[in-house]
C-alpha cells in the first residue's frame, strides 16, 4: 500500500507524462503541417489502441476562444482517462481559466478510491500558452 506522499508523487508524474507528452494527432484533427507527431512507443502498444500523451499541442497556434478552452479540457480529460480505466482514480475534474488573451491555465483534480482529492496546478512553465 502506498503512503499519501508516494501516492501524490506517483499521480503527479502520471499527470505530467499524460498531459505533456505529445499524443499523435487523429486523421481528422486540424494541424499546421503534415507532421502528426506522437510518441514513438504508441507504434507498438502493449494494449491495443492504448496511447500515451495528450493532443494539447494541437492548440499551440490557435486563437484562444471559448471553443479552444473546451478543446483543452477535452484533450486533458482524454489524456487522463486511463487513470479511471485502470482504477487509480474514481473521478477527474479539469479546470481551465483564461488569464490573458493568449494564456489558458489548466488545473487537474483527481479523486482517488478512498475519497481523497489530489490537486495539480502546474507551475508557470507548464501552463498551456497560446499564440494569438
C-alpha angles and dihedrals in degrees: 000000000000121000118233095262095052092044091055092045092049092049091047091054090047092051094047093049092044096048102036103040109091111245115208113267117248117246091254097045116113110239136167102250141355093289114103092180118195137154113296092223090068088071089078107024119186088223119042112260091002108145135182126223139013138280092231087115088071088071096056096103104028128106112261106248135148088268091052089053091051090048091052091052091048094048092048093049090047091051093049099040091098088070088066094039091053093045098246094121136018098211140010123206119192120200126192129183127185105223101174135000089273104031133078121184117211126203132181131206119191124194109205123207094265090056096255113143118222116193129198123190106174115229120250096277090057097048116120104250125189131199109223 
